Amino acid sequence: MDTEHSILYSNLQSHLEEALNKLPEACRVAFEMNRLEGLKYREIAEKLNVSERTIEVRIGKALGLLREYLKEFFVFLLLISGSWK
């Protein structure tokens, strides 16, 4: 990985951390348990003592908010993606 890509990756990590910190806590926890820890919705629901449907809603909300928070960054990534070849 060259320097430009390293900087871009670091920038992406930073933006993602900021976006995750903006999420409502319940959504962030469910999202991180699913996407970072690899737990299934059922497992998360059991650990948090809520219904599986609640977890579905929380993760759906988290994904929607992350798309919104990160949309400008991803547009930038798409514009420069041609330079990655």
KEZAZA-603844 format. One line per field, with one value per residue (C-alpha): x, y, z; residue number from 1; chain; residue in three letters. Coordinates in pm, 1 decimal, always signed. Layout:
// residues N
x c(X / ...)
y c(Y / ...)
z c(Z / ...)
n c(NUM / ...)
chain c(A / ...)
res c(ALA / ...)
END
This chain:
// residues 85
x c(+0.0 / +145.2 / +142.2 / -166.7 / -370.5 / -242.9 / -356.7 / -694.1 / -741.0 / -647.5 / -892.9 / -1167.3 / -1101.9 / -1116.5 / -1444.1 / -1596.1 / -1501.5 / -1655.0 / -1971.2 / -2000.0 / -1966.5 / -2258.9 / -2494.4 / -2742.7 / -2578.6 / -2824.7 / -2777.8 / -2400.0 / -2375.3 / -2594.8 / -2408.5 / -2064.7 / -2169.1 / -2291.0 / -2034.7 / -1722.7 / -1775.3 / -1959.4 / -2257.3 / -2589.5 / -2900.9 / -3035.7 / -2714.6 / -2717.2 / -3084.0 / -3010.6 / -2710.2 / -2900.3 / -3225.2 / -3433.7 / -3622.6 / -3451.2 / -3677.0 / -3542.0 / -3190.3 / -3298.4 / -3442.6 / -3135.8 / -2890.1 / -3108.1 / -3114.4 / -2737.1 / -2677.4 / -2904.3 / -2733.9 / -2385.9 / -2477.4 / -2592.5 / -2290.7 / -2039.7 / -2202.8 / -1974.0 / -1669.2 / -1788.2 / -1863.9 / -1503.6 / -1386.2 / -1586.4 / -1440.8 / -1082.8 / -1133.8 / -990.0 / -648.9 / -636.2 / -552.9)
y c(+0.0 / +335.1 / +648.7 / +798.7 / +485.7 / +461.0 / +815.5 / +747.9 / +431.0 / +618.4 / +893.0 / +635.7 / +477.7 / +817.8 / +910.5 / +573.1 / +609.3 / +957.2 / +831.3 / +537.1 / +776.2 / +982.6 / +683.3 / +640.1 / +405.5 / +118.3 / +126.3 / +150.4 / -139.7 / -366.4 / -265.3 / -325.7 / -660.8 / -768.6 / -616.0 / -610.1 / -909.4 / -1120.8 / -1204.6 / -1301.7 / -1097.3 / -1377.0 / -1384.7 / -1007.2 / -1012.3 / -1274.9 / -1085.3 / -755.6 / -915.4 / -764.7 / -913.1 / -1009.5 / -760.3 / -482.1 / -572.6 / -567.5 / -219.0 / -90.0 / -220.0 / -91.8 / +251.8 / +239.7 / +153.6 / +434.4 / +688.1 / +568.7 / +604.5 / +958.4 / +1051.7 / +904.8 / +984.9 / +1275.8 / +1066.5 / +779.3 / +1012.6 / +1127.2 / +763.9 / +691.4 / +993.3 / +890.5 / +515.0 / +529.0 / +618.7 / +289.3 / +82.6)
z c(+0.0 / -97.4 / +115.8 / -50.0 / +12.9 / +371.2 / +437.5 / +277.5 / +485.3 / +802.3 / +709.5 / +652.0 / +992.7 / +1158.7 / +987.0 / +1073.5 / +1440.9 / +1449.0 / +1280.6 / +1521.3 / +1814.9 / +1680.6 / +1686.0 / +1968.8 / +2219.1 / +2174.3 / +1796.3 / +1822.9 / +2065.8 / +1849.9 / +1532.6 / +1685.1 / +1829.5 / +1486.8 / +1252.9 / +1467.4 / +1696.7 / +1438.9 / +1659.5 / +1502.8 / +1578.2 / +1798.6 / +2003.9 / +2046.9 / +2150.4 / +2413.9 / +2552.0 / +2567.0 / +2686.4 / +2406.6 / +2111.3 / +1789.0 / +1609.1 / +1833.5 / +1722.8 / +1357.5 / +1404.3 / +1591.3 / +1331.8 / +1047.5 / +1209.5 / +1263.1 / +896.7 / +781.1 / +1004.2 / +904.6 / +536.8 / +608.2 / +821.0 / +575.6 / +241.6 / +156.9 / +237.9 / +19.4 / -271.5 / -243.1 / -243.5 / -556.9 / -733.1 / -663.6 / -698.7 / -1049.3 / -902.4 / -706.7 / -1013.8)
n c(1 / 2 / 3 / 4 / 5 / 6 / 7 / 8 / 9 / 10 / 11 / 12 / 13 / 14 / 15 / 16 / 17 / 18 / 19 / 20 / 21 / 22 / 23 / 24 / 25 / 26 / 27 / 28 / 29 / 30 / 31 / 32 / 33 / 34 / 35 / 36 / 37 / 38 / 39 / 40 / 41 / 42 / 43 / 44 / 45 / 46 / 47 / 48 / 49 / 50 / 51 / 52 / 53 / 54 / 55 / 56 / 57 / 58 / 59 / 60 / 61 / 62 / 63 / 64 / 65 / 66 / 67 / 68 / 69 / 70 / 71 / 72 / 73 / 74 / 75 / 76 / 77 / 78 / 79 / 80 / 81 / 82 / 83 / 84 / 85)
chain c(A / A / A / A / A / A / A / A / A / A / A / A / A / A / A / A / A / A / A / A / A / A / A / A / A / A / A / A / A / A / A / A / A / A / A / A / A / A / A / A / A / A / A / A / A / A / A / A / A / A / A / A / A / A / A / A / A / A / A / A / A / A / A / A / A / A / A / A / A / A / A / A / A / A / A / A / A / A / A / A / A / A / A / A / A)
res c(MET / ASP / THR / GLU / HIS / SER / ILE / LEU / TYR / SER / ASN / LEU / GLN / SER / HIS / LEU / GLU / GLU / ALA / LEU / ASN / LYS / LEU / PRO / GLU / ALA / CYS / ARG / VAL / ALA / PHE / GLU / MET / ASN / ARG / LEU / GLU / GLY / LEU / LYS / TYR / ARG / GLU / ILE / ALA / GLU / LYS / LEU / ASN / VAL / SER / GLU / ARG / THR / ILE / GLU / VAL / ARG / ILE / GLY / LYS / ALA / LEU / GLY / LEU / LEU / ARG / GLU / TYR / LEU / LYS / GLU / PHE / PHE / VAL / PHE / LEU / LEU / LEU / ILE / SER / GLY / SER / TRP / LYS)
END
